[in-house]
Amino acid sequence: MVLPVKGCRAHSARNWRSQLAQRYAGPLEFLFVVDDAADPAAVAVRKMLAAEGVPNARVVLAPHAVRASQKICNLQAGVRAAAGRHKWVLCLDDDIELHPRSLADLVAAAEAEPGAFMATGAQQLTALVIFAPFSNL
């Protein structure tokens, strides 16, 4: 799960915890991507991960954007950091509070369609969700 983060808002920690609490039986890694190690989100995420002992999550530092928006650059850095280790990648805005089965439902929907390269929860979610197998990226 690639999560570009920037700054902290009142709902940030609650949303991040909902993303970490996914009930998914497959391999799972959480990549919180920032462009500045001193960003309040990076500091808060590191503290949360350490306090809750989340072994499959880390903060990834993206380079500063030159030709694209910083968010796109952060997404690219997160996808590169996950490359080769997972069948699927989920890019998700950090302002979404997920239901515990959201990830499992998206994987099931994608795998139910032979040849599917993407699944979206757009009817249920109100922010960016890109979910694709690495073989198609």
Secondary structure, DSSP 8 states (H G I E B T S, - for coil): -EEE--S--TTHHHHHHHHHT---SS---EEEEES-TTSHHHHHHHHHHHHHT-TTEEEEE----SSS-HHHHHHHHHHHHHTTT-SEEEEE-TT----TTHHHHHHHHHHTSTT------TTT-SS-EEEEEGGG-
